[in-house]
Amino acid sequence: MSEKQQLRIGLPKGSLQNSTVELFRKAGFSVTVDDRAYSPDLGDDELWCVLLRAQELPEYIAHGVLDCGLTGYDWILERNVDVVEVCDLLYAKGGMRPYKWVLAVHENSGIEDWQGLQGKRIATELVDVTQRFLAERGVEARVEFSWGATEAKCPDLVDAVVEGTETGSTLRANNLRIIDTLFVSCTKFVASKEAWADPWKRQKIESIALMLNAALEAENKVGLKMNAREEDLPAVIGCLPALKNPTVAPLANGGDKWVAVETIVDAKIVKDLIPALKAAGAQGIIEYPLSKVVI
């Protein structure tokens, strides 16, 4: 196989690894990961894959060592590299919720905003991003790289932290309060400019993006099927918040009095929706899971 016919893709190792592998499996890739190796098999001879820390991937992609990969918007900002952002993939290590980078101080601290950090000490993994935020606000402070356990360093070792959080629970557990949000991050599928300019690689990248997004769209949705008398159809359809209008078809041997209705809805509303559909006259209601939804 020629180099031109193989796409080199990087996936994040670490906290995002398991959720990323599961996403690729849901998207239809046959992923095999050897815990002792760093090159998973995606079940596609046109893909060569490597597991690397999300922090490292932006530079490898920007410099063309890898054609594309999944990394965080936070690390793209921190590395300050120029890559093609193919699409957002709204998932995180703990589920499908936003991942925020925040400025936090101890709950007893007198610091209320960025100006209160003048001459203070800040710990973070995003040193360059934090320094840029400080410079934009005309604040001079010492920003030091944190190798981990960042929340535990405040207030005994540092005056504030800039840290990523999904729910804020770890910050609260360490008696920290958030005083500002720098930005909201998510996983992004990105490509090098060289790969994006190559027709074959771009088509391959766009196909992967389509299937990953289809798998994510299906995460929190379900399909519903049901039967209804024609006279009850307006009331049944009135209960359905669908992606588009529901599919309605006559039942075989049902004459012109019964129809089948099928639609896709958010899973979170089903517990209230099914009783409402039943009350509206729907019968034979079936709920089924979805593997992919292409919008």
N, C-alpha and C positions, 0 to 999 in steps of 0.2 A: 504494500500500500504506500502510495506516495505521500509526502508531507502535506501536500495541498489537500489531500482527501482525509485528513485526520484533524479533528478539532481538539485542542488541548484546553481542558477545563479544570478549574480549581474549586474545590469545595471546602467550607470552613471546618477545621478540626477544633474540638473543644466543646464549649457549652452548646453551640448550635449544631453539632455534628449529627446527633441522633434525630433531631427534628428535620434536618435537611435530607438525610438519607430516607426518612419516612416519606417526605414530600416527593422525592424522586420516585420512590416505589409507587406511590399513589398516582403519579403522572404516567406510569407505565414502564418505567425502567427497572430492569432486573438487577438490583444493586447487591453486590457481594463485597463485604468489608472484612479484611483480615486484620485483626487487632494488632498484629505484629508488623504490618506493612502500611504504607502510606499511599498506595495506588489502588483504589477500589475499582472493581469491574462493574461497569454500568450496563453490561449486556448489549453493547453496541460497538462493533468494530471500528466505527468512524469516530469514536470518542476515546481519548486518553485522559484519565482523571488522576488528580493528586489531591491529597488532604494536607492543607496548610492552615496555620493560624489566620483568622480573618484579618488580623493586623498586617500580615505580610502580603496578602493577595493583591491589594491595589497596585503596589509597585511592580510586582511580577507581570500584572496585566498591562499596566501603562507602558512598560518597557518591551512588551511583545514576547516575553518569555512564555506566558500563557495567553491563549486567545481570548478567554472569557472566564467568568467565575462568579461565585456568590460571596459577597462581603457586605459589611455594614456601611451605611452612609457615614457613620461616625469615623470609620477608618479611612474612607475616601477623603473626608475633610482634614483629618489629622495628617495624612501623608501628602495632602495638597497636590494630587496628581490629576492628570487629564485623561479621563476614560469616557467611553460611550456608555451612558446609563440606558440599558435596554428596557428594563421595567422594574417596578417595585414588587417585592414579594412580601406581603404583609403577614409575616409569622415571626415568632421569636422562641427562645428556649423554653418559656413557660406557657406558650399559647399564642393566640392571635390578638395581641394587644400592643399598643404603641410602646416604644422603648425610648425613654427620655433621658437626656443628659442635663443634670441640674447642678446648681450651686447650692450647697448646704452647709450649715453651721450648727454648732451645738445649741440645744434648745435654750440654754441660759446665756448664750452669746448676745452681746449688744449690737452685733453687726446686722444691719437690715437691708443693705444693698451693696452693689459693686463698689461704691465710693468708700464704704467702710472697710474695704480690703487694702487701702493704701498702706504700704509698708508691712503688710501681713504675709503669712506663709500659707500656700495652698498645695494640697496633694491631689494628683490626678494621673490617669493614664493618658489623657489628651492634653499633653503639655503645649503643643503648638496652637491648638484650637483655643485653649484657655488664655494663652499669651495674646492671641489676636483679639479676643473679646476684651481683655484688659486694656490693650492699646487703643481700641476703638473708643473706650470710655475715659481715656487719659489717666488710668490708674496704674501705679507702679507697685508690684508685689512680687514676692518670690514664688515661682511655680516649680515644684519638684515632682519628678516622676515617681509614681507609686507602683510597686511590684505586686500589690494585692492588699487585701484587708484594709482598703482605703478608709472605709467608714470608721474603723476602730482607732484611727490616728487623730481624730478630732474629739476633744480640744487639747489633749495632752501634748501632741507632737506638732500639730498644725492648727491654724485658725479656721480653715475652711477646706472643703473638698469639692471637686467637680467630679461627679460620679454618674454612671448610667443606672437606670432603674426602670423596672416594668411596673411595679405596684407601689413602691415606696416603703414596703414592709421592712426591709433590711435597714434603711435609714432610720425609720421610727424605732426599731429595736435597739439602735445605737444612740438613741436620744438626739437625733439630728432633725433639724427642720429645714425645709426647702425655702430659699428666698428668691430664686429665679430659675427659669428654664432656658437653657442655651438653645436647644433645638430638639426636635423629635426625629429619631432615627428609625430606620427599618432595614431589612436585608434588601440589597439591590443585586440584580443580575446585570453585570457590566461586561464590556468587551473592549479590547484594544482597538485603536483606530485602524490599525493595519488589518486586523481580522474583519472589522466591520466593512472595510473597503473591498474585501474579497467576496465575490458573489456567492460562491459555494459555502464559505464559512458563515456569511451573514444569514443565508437561508437556513442553515443548520441551527444557528443561534436563535433565530426567530421561531423555529419549530419547537425548540426546547422551551423557550419562554411561553409559547402558546399552551403547551401541555402542563407546565408548572402552574400557570395561572388558572387553567381549567381545573386542576386538582384543588387549588386553594378556594376557588369559587364554590366547589362542591362541599367544602368542609362543613359549612354551617347551614346547608340546605337539604331538603328532602323532597321526594316526589310524592304526590298524592293522586290516587285514582278513586273514582266513585261512580255510582249510578244515580240517576235522578229521573223523575217523571218530568216531561216537558213543562208541565204546569208549574213545577217547583224550580225550574232551571234559573229564572231570574233571581230568586232568593238565594240559591246556592252560589251562583256566580258573584252575587253581591258580597258574599263572605270572603272571597278569594283575592288576596293581594298578590297577584302573580307577576313574574318577570315580564310577561306579555299576556295577551288574552289567553285564557285556558283553551285547550283543545277539546272540542265537543264533537262527538260522533254518534250516529244512531247505533243501538245495540242490534246484533244479529238476532232474528226471531223476536225482536222486541216491538215490532210494529213501529208506529210513529209516536208511541207514547213514552218510550224510555230512551235515554241517551247516556253515553259514557262521558265522563269529564276527567281530564288529566291536567295537572299543573305542577309547578315547582314553587315552594315557599320556604321561608326561613324556618329552620328547625325549632327555634326558640318560641314560635307562636303556635306550634302544633297542639300543645296541651289545651289551649283555649279555642283553637280553630275547629278541631274535630267535633267537639260538642255543639258548636254553633252550626256546623254543616249538617250534623244529624238533625238538629232542631229545624233546619231549613228544608229538610226533606231528602237529604242525600242518604243513600244506602250502599252497603258493600264497600265501605271506605277502606282503602289500603294505603298504608304509608310504607315507602321503600327508600333505602339509602341511595346516594348518588356517588359515583366515583369521579366524574368530571362534568363540568358545566362550561361550555364555550359561549361566551357572550358575543 
